[in-house]
């Protein structure tokens, strides 16, 4: 299916810049954007599963805890000792 739409010049320029930055032709870039807004349509990722896993691990790194929680921290007894029955 083909659709023709009129865009404001500044919107067209921004779309062209983003398409160029992502290494896609403008039509393919716009098609991906539209497909993201259609429920149930999977969008093909530009990253491999290994790249996604690495990106997730990199994102998680600052939030890692080196020390595990104590037994007291994960038990219910402290709540009862504080009177929150």
N, CA, C and O atoms as a printed pandas DataFrame, in Angstrom:
     atom_number atom_name residue_name chain_id  residue_number  x_coord  y_coord  z_coord
0              1         N          UNK        A               1    0.842   -1.175    0.000
1              2        CA          UNK        A               1    0.000    0.000    0.000
2              3         C          UNK        A               1    0.887    1.237    0.000
3              4         O          UNK        A               1    1.943    1.258    0.632
4              5         N          UNK        A               2    0.468    2.214   -0.680
5              6        CA          UNK        A               2    1.223    3.451   -0.764
6              7         C          UNK        A               2    0.342    4.599   -0.291
7              8         O          UNK        A               2   -0.829    4.685   -0.659
8              9         N          UNK        A               3    0.915    5.485    0.533
9             10        CA          UNK        A               3    0.194    6.642    1.059
10            11         C          UNK        A               3    1.039    7.877    0.811
11            12         O          UNK        A               3    2.255    7.860    1.002
12            13         N          UNK        A               4    0.394    8.935    0.388
13            14        CA          UNK        A               4    1.102   10.187    0.182
14            15         C          UNK        A               4    0.607   11.177    1.225
15            16         O          UNK        A               4   -0.598   11.387    1.366
16            17         N          UNK        A               5    1.542   11.787    1.960
17            18        CA          UNK        A               5    1.167   12.783    2.966
18            19         C          UNK        A               5    2.019   14.033    2.791
19            20         O          UNK        A               5    3.153   13.970    2.316
20            21         N          UNK        A               6    1.453   15.162    3.180
21            22        CA          UNK        A               6    2.177   16.427    3.128
22            23         C          UNK        A               6    2.710   16.721    4.530
23            24         O          UNK        A               6    1.951   16.732    5.499
24            25         N          UNK        A               7    4.007   16.956    4.629
25            26        CA          UNK        A               7    4.639   17.257    5.902
26            27         C          UNK        A               7    5.135   18.693    5.918
27            28         O          UNK        A               7    5.467   19.269    4.882
28            29         N          UNK        A               8    5.176   19.255    7.117
29            30        CA          UNK        A               8    5.803   20.569    7.265
30            31         C          UNK        A               8    7.279   20.395    6.940
31            32         O          UNK        A               8    7.846   19.340    7.225
32            33         N          UNK        A               9    7.909   21.395    6.356
33            34        CA          UNK        A               9    9.328   21.269    5.973
34            35         C          UNK        A               9   10.239   20.887    7.142
35            36         O          UNK        A               9   11.174   20.106    6.968
36            37         N          UNK        A              10    9.972   21.431    8.329
37            38        CA          UNK        A              10   10.842   21.121    9.467
38            39         C          UNK        A              10   10.682   19.664    9.921
39            40         O          UNK        A              10   11.645   19.052   10.384
40            41         N          UNK        A              11    9.472   19.106    9.791
41            42        CA          UNK        A              11    9.251   17.694   10.132
42            43         C          UNK        A              11    9.959   16.809    9.115
43            44         O          UNK        A              11   10.605   15.826    9.479
44            45         N          UNK        A              12    9.833   17.161    7.851
45            46        CA          UNK        A              12   10.501   16.386    6.802
46            47         C          UNK        A              12   12.016   16.404    6.993
47            48         O          UNK        A              12   12.673   15.373    6.849
48            49         N          UNK        A              13   12.568   17.573    7.316
49            50        CA          UNK        A              13   14.015   17.677    7.522
50            51         C          UNK        A              13   14.458   16.823    8.710
51            52         O          UNK        A              13   15.495   16.162    8.646
52            53         N          UNK        A              14   13.681   16.833    9.789
53            54        CA          UNK        A              14   14.027   16.032   10.967
54            55         C          UNK        A              14   13.964   14.547   10.652
55            56         O          UNK        A              14   14.843   13.790   11.063
56            57         N          UNK        A              15   12.938   14.121    9.930
57            58        CA          UNK        A              15   12.823   12.711    9.557
58            59         C          UNK        A              15   13.986   12.281    8.659
59            60         O          UNK        A              15   14.539   11.193    8.823
60            61         N          UNK        A              16   14.344   13.133    7.726
61            62        CA          UNK        A              16   15.474   12.817    6.843
62            63         C          UNK        A              16   16.768   12.692    7.643
63            64         O          UNK        A              16   17.571   11.793    7.394
64            65         N          UNK        A              17   16.969   13.591    8.602
65            66        CA          UNK        A              17   18.181   13.553    9.416
66            67         C          UNK        A              17   18.237   12.273   10.253
67            68         O          UNK        A              17   19.285   11.635   10.352
68            69         N          UNK        A              18   17.107   11.905   10.851
69            70        CA          UNK        A              18   17.062   10.694   11.679
70            71         C          UNK        A              18   17.230    9.439   10.824
71            72         O          UNK        A              18   17.881    8.482   11.242
72            73         N          UNK        A              19   16.647    9.445    9.636
73            74        CA          UNK        A              19   16.804    8.303    8.736
74            75         C          UNK        A              19   18.262    8.150    8.327
75            76         O          UNK        A              19   18.803    7.044    8.319
76            77         N          UNK        A              20   18.888    9.265    7.989
77            78        CA          UNK        A              20   20.298    9.242    7.601
78            79         C          UNK        A              20   21.165    8.733    8.748
79            80         O          UNK        A              20   22.071    7.926    8.540
80            81         N          UNK        A              21   20.874    9.218    9.982
81            82        CA          UNK        A              21   21.637    8.803   11.152
82            83         C          UNK        A              21   21.501    7.307   11.417
83            84         O          UNK        A              21   22.452    6.660   11.854
84            85         N          UNK        A              22   20.303    6.756   11.148
85            86        CA          UNK        A              22   20.097    5.325   11.382
86            87         C          UNK        A              22   20.533    4.474   10.191
87            88         O          UNK        A              22   20.503    3.245   10.260
88            89         N          UNK        A              23   20.937    5.124    9.101
89            90        CA          UNK        A              23   21.433    4.384    7.940
90            91         C          UNK        A              23   20.342    3.769    7.094
91            92         O          UNK        A              23   20.577    2.798    6.374
92            93         N          UNK        A              24   19.142    4.335    7.179
93            94        CA          UNK        A              24   18.015    3.806    6.406
94            95         C          UNK        A              24   17.528    4.833    5.406
95            96         O          UNK        A              24   17.677    6.036    5.619
96            97         N          UNK        A              25   16.941    4.357    4.303
97            98        CA          UNK        A              25   16.267    5.299    3.410
98            99         C          UNK        A              25   15.066    5.901    4.144
99           100         O          UNK        A              25   14.498    5.266    5.032
100          101         N          UNK        A              26   14.687    7.104    3.778
101          102        CA          UNK        A              26   13.596    7.800    4.463
102          103         C          UNK        A              26   12.315    6.976    4.488
103          104         O          UNK        A              26   11.657    6.895    5.525
104          105         N          UNK        A              27   11.950    6.367    3.369
105          106        CA          UNK        A              27   10.699    5.599    3.315
106          107         C          UNK        A              27   10.720    4.431    4.295
107          108         O          UNK        A              27    9.721    4.161    4.962
108          109         N          UNK        A              28   11.847    3.741    4.383
109          110        CA          UNK        A              28   11.957    2.600    5.298
110          111         C          UNK        A              28   11.936    3.077    6.752
111          112         O          UNK        A              28   11.339    2.424    7.608
112          113         N          UNK        A              29   12.574    4.193    7.032
113          114        CA          UNK        A              29   12.587    4.740    8.391
114          115         C          UNK        A              29   11.169    5.111    8.839
115          116         O          UNK        A              29   10.753    4.775    9.947
116          117         N          UNK        A              30   10.443    5.798    7.977
117          118        CA          UNK        A              30    9.067    6.195    8.306
118          119         C          UNK        A              30    8.188    4.953    8.460
119          120         O          UNK        A              30    7.324    4.911    9.336
120          121         N          UNK        A              31    8.401    3.959    7.626
121          122        CA          UNK        A              31    7.627    2.720    7.735
122          123         C          UNK        A              31    7.854    2.063    9.098
123          124         O          UNK        A              31    6.904    1.584    9.717
124          125         N          UNK        A              32    9.086    2.036    9.564
125          126        CA          UNK        A              32    9.378    1.454   10.893
126          127         C          UNK        A              32    8.672    2.220   11.998
127          128         O          UNK        A              32    8.117    1.619   12.918
128          129         N          UNK        A              33    8.692    3.533   11.911
129          130        CA          UNK        A              33    8.008    4.354   12.923
130          131         C          UNK        A              33    6.522    4.017   12.957
131          132         O          UNK        A              33    5.944    3.834   14.029
132          133         N          UNK        A              34    5.913    3.936   11.788
133          134        CA          UNK        A              34    4.479    3.638   11.725
134          135         C          UNK        A              34    4.181    2.228   12.233
135          136         O          UNK        A              34    3.175    2.016   12.910
136          137         N          UNK        A              35    5.036    1.273   11.918
137          138        CA          UNK        A              35    4.814   -0.106   12.359
138          139         C          UNK        A              35    4.902   -0.233   13.875
139          140         O          UNK        A              35    4.282   -1.120   14.461
140          141         N          UNK        A              36    5.663    0.641   14.507
141          142        CA          UNK        A              36    5.764    0.612   15.964
142          143         C          UNK        A              36    4.440    0.999   16.622
143          144         O          UNK        A              36    4.211    0.671   17.787
144          145         N          UNK        A              37    3.585    1.677   15.904
145          146        CA          UNK        A              37    2.318    2.139   16.457
146          147         C          UNK        A              37    1.135    1.253   16.087
147          148         O          UNK        A              37   -0.005    1.573   16.425
148          149         N          UNK        A              38    1.391    0.151   15.403
149          150        CA          UNK        A              38    0.335   -0.795   15.055
150          151         C          UNK        A              38    0.429   -1.969   16.023
151          152         O          UNK        A              38    1.431   -2.684   16.030
152          153         N          UNK        A              39   -0.612   -2.178   16.848
153          154        CA          UNK        A              39   -0.536   -3.275   17.824
154          155         C          UNK        A              39   -0.390   -4.638   17.151
155          156         O          UNK        A              39   -0.975   -4.909   16.102
156          157         N          UNK        A              40    0.404   -5.471   17.789
157          158        CA          UNK        A              40    0.549   -6.836   17.306
158          159         C          UNK        A              40    1.515   -7.016   16.157
159          160         O          UNK        A              40    1.697   -8.132   15.669
160          161         N          UNK        A              41    2.132   -5.948   15.720
161          162        CA          UNK        A              41    3.086   -6.045   14.630
162          163         C          UNK        A              41    4.501   -5.993   15.201
163          164         O          UNK        A              41    4.920   -4.941   15.684
164          165         N          UNK        A              42    5.249   -7.099   15.160
165          166        CA          UNK        A              42    6.614   -7.055   15.696
166          167         C          UNK        A              42    7.502   -6.162   14.829
167          168         O          UNK        A              42    7.415   -6.168   13.601
168          169         N          UNK        A              43    8.345   -5.407   15.496
169          170        CA          UNK        A              43    9.286   -4.540   14.790
170          171         C          UNK        A              43   10.654   -5.208   14.839
171          172         O          UNK        A              43   11.141   -5.580   15.907
172          173         N          UNK        A              44   11.248   -5.351   13.700
173          174        CA          UNK        A              44   12.549   -5.993   13.603
174          175         C          UNK        A              44   13.604   -5.116   14.275
175          176         O          UNK        A              44   13.725   -3.931   13.966
176          177         N          UNK        A              45   14.350   -5.698   15.178
177          178        CA          UNK        A              45   15.379   -4.956   15.890
178          179         C          UNK        A              45   16.638   -4.867   15.040
179          180         O          UNK        A              45   16.975   -5.785   14.293
180          181         N          UNK        A              46   17.310   -3.758   15.172
181          182        CA          UNK        A              46   18.564   -3.588   14.446
182          183         C          UNK        A              46   19.714   -4.272   15.169
183          184         O          UNK        A              46   20.798   -4.424   14.605
184          185         N          UNK        A              47   19.484   -4.692   16.434
185          186        CA          UNK        A              47   20.545   -5.334   17.213
186          187         C          UNK        A              47   20.356   -6.845   17.232
187          188         O          UNK        A              47   19.234   -7.350   17.192
188          189         N          UNK        A              48   21.457   -7.538   17.294
189          190        CA          UNK        A              48   21.412   -8.993   17.433
190          191         C          UNK        A              48   21.052   -9.319   18.888
191          192         O          UNK        A              48   21.159   -8.451   19.755
192          193         N          UNK        A              49   20.626  -10.559   19.166
193          194        CA          UNK        A              49   20.347  -10.922   20.558
194          195         C          UNK        A              49   21.553  -10.711   21.478
195          196         O          UNK        A              49   21.388  -10.306   22.629
196          197         N          UNK        A              50   22.746  -10.978   20.987
197          198        CA          UNK        A              50   23.948  -10.771   21.785
198          199         C          UNK        A              50   24.156   -9.291   22.095
199          200         O          UNK        A              50   24.532   -8.932   23.211
200          201         N          UNK        A              51   23.909   -8.432   21.103
201          202        CA          UNK        A              51   24.051   -6.990   21.315
202          203         C          UNK        A              51   23.014   -6.480   22.309
203          204         O          UNK        A              51   23.320   -5.634   23.150
204          205         N          UNK        A              52   21.772   -7.001   22.214
205          206        CA          UNK        A              52   20.732   -6.602   23.167
206          207         C          UNK        A              52   21.103   -7.034   24.580
207          208         O          UNK        A              52   20.919   -6.272   25.529
208          209         N          UNK        A              53   21.627   -8.255   24.727
209          210        CA          UNK        A              53   22.029   -8.751   26.048
210          211         C          UNK        A              53   23.149   -7.881   26.617
211          212         O          UNK        A              53   23.123   -7.528   27.796
212          213         N          UNK        A              54   24.128   -7.536   25.785
213          214        CA          UNK        A              54   25.235   -6.689   26.231
214          215         C          UNK        A              54   24.730   -5.308   26.632
215          216         O          UNK        A              54   25.161   -4.766   27.650
216          217         N          UNK        A              55   23.825   -4.735   25.846
217          218        CA          UNK        A              55   23.271   -3.417   26.163
218          219         C          UNK        A              55   22.512   -3.458   27.485
219          220         O          UNK        A              55   22.606   -2.527   28.285
220          221         N          UNK        A              56   21.758   -4.537   27.718
221          222        CA          UNK        A              56   21.022   -4.681   28.970
222          223         C          UNK        A              56   21.984   -4.801   30.146
223          224         O          UNK        A              56   21.772   -4.176   31.184
224          225         N          UNK        A              57   23.035   -5.595   29.993
225          226        CA          UNK        A              57   24.017   -5.747   31.072
226          227         C          UNK        A              57   24.723   -4.422   31.359
227          228         O          UNK        A              57   24.973   -4.089   32.517
228          229         N          UNK        A              58   25.043   -3.671   30.313
229          230        CA          UNK        A              58   25.672   -2.367   30.498
230          231         C          UNK        A              58   24.733   -1.411   31.231
231          232         O          UNK        A              58   25.170   -0.628   32.075
232          233         N          UNK        A              59   23.442   -1.478   30.904
233          234        CA          UNK        A              59   22.453   -0.629   31.551
234          235         C          UNK        A              59   22.304   -1.010   33.025
235          236         O          UNK        A              59   22.135   -0.133   33.872
236          237         N          UNK        A              60   22.363   -2.299   33.339
237          238        CA          UNK        A              60   22.192   -2.789   34.712
238          239         C          UNK        A              60   23.412   -2.553   35.590
239          240         O          UNK        A              60   23.288   -2.486   36.813
240          241         N          UNK        A              61   24.578   -2.426   34.989
241          242        CA          UNK        A              61   25.824   -2.390   35.756
242          243         C          UNK        A              61   25.810   -1.399   36.921
243          244         O          UNK        A              61   26.201   -1.786   38.022
244          245         N          UNK        A              62   25.386   -0.149   36.748
245          246        CA          UNK        A              62   25.428    0.789   37.877
246          247         C          UNK        A              62   24.502    0.387   39.032
247          248         O          UNK        A              62   24.684    0.850   40.158
248          249         N          UNK        A              63   23.533   -0.452   38.765
249          250        CA          UNK        A              63   22.556   -0.812   39.784
250          251         C          UNK        A              63   22.903   -2.104   40.525
251          252         O          UNK        A              63   22.154   -2.532   41.403
252          253         N          UNK        A              64   24.010   -2.716   40.184
253          254        CA          UNK        A              64   24.397   -3.963   40.840
254          255         C          UNK        A              64   24.701   -3.722   42.305
255          256         O          UNK        A              64   25.221   -2.678   42.699
256          257         N          UNK        A              65   24.357   -4.727   43.099
257          258        CA          UNK        A              65   24.674   -4.688   44.533
258          259         C          UNK        A              65   25.730   -5.750   44.794
259          260         O          UNK        A              65   25.564   -6.902   44.391
260          261         N          UNK        A              66   26.796   -5.380   45.454
261          262        CA          UNK        A              66   27.847   -6.330   45.759
262          263         C          UNK        A              66   27.537   -7.156   46.999
263          264         O          UNK        A              66   28.032   -8.272   47.155
264          265         N          UNK        A              67   26.713   -6.594   47.879
265          266        CA          UNK        A              67   26.422   -7.294   49.117
266          267         C          UNK        A              67   24.982   -7.813   49.083
267          268         O          UNK        A              67   24.055   -7.046   48.824
268          269         N          UNK        A              68   24.791   -9.101   49.342
269          270        CA          UNK        A              68   23.425   -9.625   49.377
270          271         C          UNK        A              68   22.699   -9.112   50.614
271          272         O          UNK        A              68   23.330   -8.702   51.589
272          273         N          UNK        A              69   21.384   -9.136   50.568
273          274        CA          UNK        A              69   20.593   -8.715   51.718
274          275         C          UNK        A              69   20.736   -9.714   52.854
275          276         O          UNK        A              69   20.899  -10.913   52.624
276          277         N          UNK        A              70   20.676   -9.218   54.065
277          278        CA          UNK        A              70   20.757  -10.104   55.221
278          279         C          UNK        A              70   19.437  -10.851   55.382
279          280         O          UNK        A              70   18.416  -10.459   54.816
280          281         N          UNK        A              71   19.469  -11.926   56.155
281          282        CA          UNK        A              71   18.237  -12.672   56.429
282          283         C          UNK        A              71   17.214  -11.778   57.110
283          284         O          UNK        A              71   16.017  -11.882   56.841
284          285         N          UNK        A              72   17.680  -10.905   57.986
285          286        CA          UNK        A              72   16.779   -9.998   58.695
286          287         C          UNK        A              72   16.094   -9.025   57.727
287          288         O          UNK        A              72   14.941   -8.646   57.931
288          289         N          UNK        A              73   16.810   -8.629   56.680
289          290        CA          UNK        A              73   16.258   -7.670   55.724
290          291         C          UNK        A              73   15.150   -8.269   54.869
291          292         O          UNK        A              73   14.296   -7.540   54.364
292          293         N          UNK        A              74   15.153   -9.588   54.701
293          294        CA          UNK        A              74   14.138  -10.193   53.834
294          295         C          UNK        A              74   13.112  -11.019   54.599
295          296         O          UNK        A              74   12.306  -11.723   53.992
296          297         N          UNK        A              75   13.137  -10.937   55.925
297          298        CA          UNK        A              75   12.147  -11.690   56.692
298          299         C          UNK        A              75   11.033  -10.763   57.158
299          300         O          UNK        A              75   11.181   -9.542   57.110
300          301         N          UNK        A              76    9.937  -11.324   57.601
301          302        CA          UNK        A              76    8.783  -10.554   58.042
302          303         C          UNK        A              76    8.883  -10.131   59.506
303          304         O          UNK        A              76    8.190   -9.206   59.929
304          305         N          UNK        A              77    9.728  -10.790   60.276
305          306        CA          UNK        A              77    9.799  -10.528   61.707
306          307         C          UNK        A              77   10.079   -9.066   62.068
307          308         O          UNK        A              77    9.479   -8.560   63.016
308          309         N          UNK        A              78   10.970   -8.364   61.344
309          310        CA          UNK        A              78   11.207   -6.962   61.723
310          311         C          UNK        A              78    9.930   -6.120   61.699
311          312         O          UNK        A              78    9.790   -5.202   62.507
312          313         N          UNK        A              79    9.013   -6.409   60.807
313          314        CA          UNK        A              79    7.762   -5.655   60.753
314          315         C          UNK        A              79    6.935   -5.900   62.012
315          316         O          UNK        A              79    6.346   -4.974   62.570
316          317         N          UNK        A              80    6.898   -7.147   62.448
317          318        CA          UNK        A              80    6.124   -7.485   63.633
318          319         C          UNK        A              80    6.758   -6.891   64.882
319          320         O          UNK        A              80    6.056   -6.493   65.811
320          321         N          UNK        A              81    8.099   -6.831   64.904
321          322        CA          UNK        A              81    8.788   -6.220   66.055
322          323         C          UNK        A              81    8.512   -4.734   66.138
323          324         O          UNK        A              81    8.537   -4.157   67.225
324          325         N          UNK        A              82    8.247   -4.100   64.991
325          326        CA          UNK        A              82    7.998   -2.666   64.982
326          327         C          UNK        A              82    6.547   -2.353   65.288
327          328         O          UNK        A              82    6.191   -1.180   65.401
328          329         N          UNK        A              83    5.718   -3.335   65.424
329          330        CA          UNK        A              83    4.316   -3.102   65.775
330          331         C          UNK        A              83    3.389   -2.865   64.590
331          332         O          UNK        A              83    2.331   -2.259   64.758
332          333         N          UNK        A              84    3.759   -3.329   63.389
333          334        CA          UNK        A              84    2.913   -3.150   62.208
334          335         C          UNK        A              84    2.043   -4.373   61.981
335          336         O          UNK        A              84    1.921   -4.830   60.844
336          337         N          UNK        A              85    1.440   -4.911   63.015
337          338        CA          UNK        A              85    0.629   -6.118   62.866
338          339         C          UNK        A              85   -0.720   -5.776   62.305
339          340         O          UNK        A              85   -1.549   -6.663   62.107
